[in-house]
Amino acid sequence: MSANSVMSSNVSPSAVSPTRYHPALVILHWLIAILIFGAFFLAQGNEGEGERFRPGQGNFPPQGQQGNPPQNFQPGNPPQGFPQQGSQSIFSTIGIHMIVGITVLILLIVRLLVRWRTKHPEWQSAGNKFFDWVGNLTHLGLYLLTFAMVITGIILADRRGILARTFGIGSTPTPGSFRRSFSLGMFHGGIWTLLLLLILLHVGAALYHQFILKDNLLGRMWFGKNAE
């Protein structure tokens, strides 16, 4: 018996890195990906849910009164000068969009916990230090941008009063909140653009590994038997 075979026989199974990710991580990976794109397509039907600010058309109180609610302001009953938008069902497009977004946030936290608690395959090098660096940065960016997209979306929905109208929670918008939500809405959309670019880069890298390097990288994020 060779020395290598003796050494390999002494390695405990728990010390061997798996060839695939844990099934729970596989499910979470693909489910989160589907939900992210689902939320995006739902958002395309939410164009009318913006603050609808049109200068000079009475969406805001006159100059000098902005920033403080009028005296007749009552929570849940927007005063004159506010966009008049009634309650909405949680099964409306915007309601489902928010539910999907919050679900993504919860599943992302669960995924991080599962990843921390389970063993996963060793890092698959692309054979190039720069590509490996970009790969590491891309994975980190995917997590951070997804978190940022959901959190800014929740804040934006609160400022526009969508949370209050749809779920009965959150604050009633004030005159100044509509103007601030316009900038936050642009930021929220910008995060999605960056996230989409990273997703495309992530997919391109996976296909490069699978079909150019032929290292079966995609098989690591699918169901199957791990190496013993």
C-alpha positions in Angstrom: 0.0 0.0 0.0 1.4 3.4 -1.0 2.1 6.2 1.5 -0.6 8.4 -0.3 -3.2 5.7 0.1 -2.3 5.3 3.8 -2.6 9.0 4.4 -5.9 9.2 2.5 -7.3 6.4 4.5 -6.5 8.2 7.7 -8.5 11.3 6.7 -11.8 11.4 8.5 -14.9 11.9 6.3 -15.7 15.1 8.1 -12.5 16.6 7.0 -13.2 16.0 3.3 -14.7 19.0 1.5 -18.0 18.2 -0.2 -18.3 18.4 -3.9 -21.8 20.0 -3.8 -23.5 22.6 -1.6 -26.0 21.5 1.0 -29.4 20.8 -0.5 -30.9 23.6 1.6 -28.4 26.1 0.1 -29.3 24.8 -3.4 -33.0 25.4 -2.8 -32.4 28.9 -1.3 -30.0 29.9 -4.1 -32.4 29.2 -6.9 -35.5 30.3 -5.0 -34.0 33.7 -4.2 -32.9 34.2 -7.8 -36.4 33.5 -9.0 -38.0 35.8 -6.4 -35.6 38.6 -7.3 -36.6 38.5 -11.0 -40.2 38.1 -10.0 -40.1 41.2 -7.9 -38.5 43.1 -10.8 -41.3 42.1 -13.2 -43.9 43.0 -10.7 -42.3 46.4 -10.3 -42.9 47.1 -14.0 -46.6 47.2 -13.2 -46.0 49.7 -10.3 -45.2 52.7 -12.4 -48.2 54.5 -11.1 -47.2 54.0 -7.5 -44.6 56.8 -7.5 -45.1 60.0 -5.6 -46.7 61.5 -8.8 -45.1 64.8 -8.2 -46.1 67.4 -10.8 -44.9 70.9 -10.1 -47.8 73.4 -10.0 -50.5 70.8 -10.0 -51.3 70.8 -6.2 -49.5 67.6 -5.1 -47.8 69.7 -2.4 -48.8 72.6 -0.2 -47.7 76.1 -1.3 -44.1 77.2 -0.7 -43.4 77.9 2.9 -45.8 75.2 4.2 -43.6 72.2 3.2 -42.0 70.2 5.9 -44.8 70.6 8.4 -48.2 68.9 8.1 -51.2 71.3 8.0 -53.2 71.9 11.1 -56.0 69.6 10.0 -53.5 66.7 9.4 -54.7 63.4 10.9 -52.8 60.1 10.6 -54.3 57.9 8.0 -56.3 60.8 6.5 -54.1 62.7 4.1 -54.9 66.5 4.2 -55.7 68.6 1.2 -52.7 68.9 -1.1 -51.6 65.3 -0.7 -51.9 62.7 -3.4 -55.3 61.1 -2.7 -54.7 57.4 -2.8 -56.9 54.9 -1.0 -56.2 51.6 0.6 -54.9 48.7 -1.4 -55.1 45.0 -1.1 -52.1 42.9 -0.2 -52.9 41.0 -3.4 -52.4 44.1 -5.6 -49.3 44.2 -7.7 -47.5 46.5 -5.3 -48.6 44.4 -2.4 -47.2 41.2 -3.9 -44.0 43.1 -4.9 -43.4 44.1 -1.3 -44.2 40.6 0.0 -41.7 39.1 -2.4 -39.1 41.6 -1.4 -39.5 40.9 2.3 -39.4 37.2 1.6 -36.1 37.7 -0.3 -34.7 39.5 2.8 -35.8 36.7 5.1 -34.5 33.9 2.8 -31.2 35.7 2.4 -30.7 35.8 6.2 -31.6 32.1 6.4 -29.2 31.3 3.6 -26.3 33.1 5.4 -27.1 31.1 8.6 -27.3 27.8 6.7 -24.0 28.5 4.8 -22.4 29.3 8.2 -23.6 26.1 9.7 -22.9 23.7 6.8 -19.8 22.6 4.9 -19.4 23.7 1.4 -17.0 23.0 -1.5 -13.7 24.7 -1.6 -13.3 27.8 -3.8 -13.1 26.9 -7.5 -10.2 28.9 -9.0 -10.5 30.2 -12.5 -6.8 29.9 -13.0 -6.3 33.6 -12.9 -5.7 35.7 -9.8 -7.6 38.7 -11.2 -10.6 36.6 -12.2 -10.6 35.0 -8.7 -10.5 38.5 -7.1 -13.4 39.6 -9.3 -15.3 36.4 -8.4 -14.9 37.0 -4.7 -15.9 40.7 -5.0 -19.0 39.7 -7.1 -20.3 37.3 -4.5 -19.9 39.9 -1.8 -21.6 42.5 -4.0 -24.5 40.2 -4.7 -25.2 39.8 -1.0 -24.7 43.5 -0.1 -26.8 44.9 -3.0 -29.6 42.4 -2.4 -29.8 43.5 1.2 -29.6 47.2 0.1 -32.3 46.8 -2.5 -34.8 45.3 -0.1 -34.1 47.7 2.7 -34.3 50.8 0.6 -37.5 49.4 -0.9 -39.1 49.0 2.5 -38.0 52.6 3.5 -39.3 53.9 0.1 -42.7 52.2 0.6 -43.0 53.7 4.1 -42.2 57.2 2.9 -44.7 57.0 0.1 -47.4 55.6 2.4 -47.6 52.4 0.5 -47.0 50.3 3.6 -49.8 52.1 5.5 -52.2 51.7 2.6 -51.4 48.1 1.9 -50.6 46.5 5.2 -51.9 49.1 7.7 -48.5 49.7 9.1 -45.9 52.4 8.8 -46.2 56.2 8.7 -48.5 58.5 6.8 -46.4 60.5 4.3 -45.7 64.2 5.0 -45.3 66.8 2.2 -41.5 66.7 2.4 -41.4 62.9 2.4 -42.6 62.7 -1.2 -39.7 64.8 -2.4 -37.2 62.8 -0.4 -38.7 59.5 -1.7 -38.1 60.7 -5.3 -34.3 60.6 -4.6 -34.6 57.4 -2.7 -36.5 55.9 -5.6 -33.8 56.7 -8.0 -31.2 55.2 -5.6 -33.4 52.0 -5.2 -33.5 51.7 -9.0 -29.8 52.3 -9.3 -29.1 49.5 -6.9 -31.2 47.2 -9.1 -29.2 48.2 -12.1 -25.9 47.4 -10.3 -27.4 44.1 -9.0 -28.4 43.1 -12.5 -24.9 43.8 -13.8 -23.4 41.6 -11.1 -26.0 38.8 -11.8 -25.0 38.9 -15.4 -21.3 38.8 -14.5 -22.1 35.9 -12.1 -23.9 33.9 -14.7 -21.2 34.6 -17.3 -18.5 33.4 -14.9 -20.5 30.2 -14.2 -20.9 29.5 -17.9 -17.2 30.1 -18.4 -16.3 27.6 -15.7 -18.9 25.1 -17.1 -18.1 25.2 -20.8 -14.6 26.7 -21.2 -12.8 25.3 -18.1 -15.1 22.3 -18.0 -14.9 21.9 -14.2 -18.6 21.3 -13.7 -19.0 24.3 -11.5 -22.8 24.4 -12.0 -23.0 20.9 -10.6 -21.9 22.2 -7.2 -25.1 24.2 -7.0 -27.4 21.3 -7.8 -28.7 18.2 -6.2 -26.6 15.0 -6.2 -24.3 12.8 -4.2 -21.4 14.4 -2.5 -17.9 12.9 -2.4 -17.4 10.5 0.4 
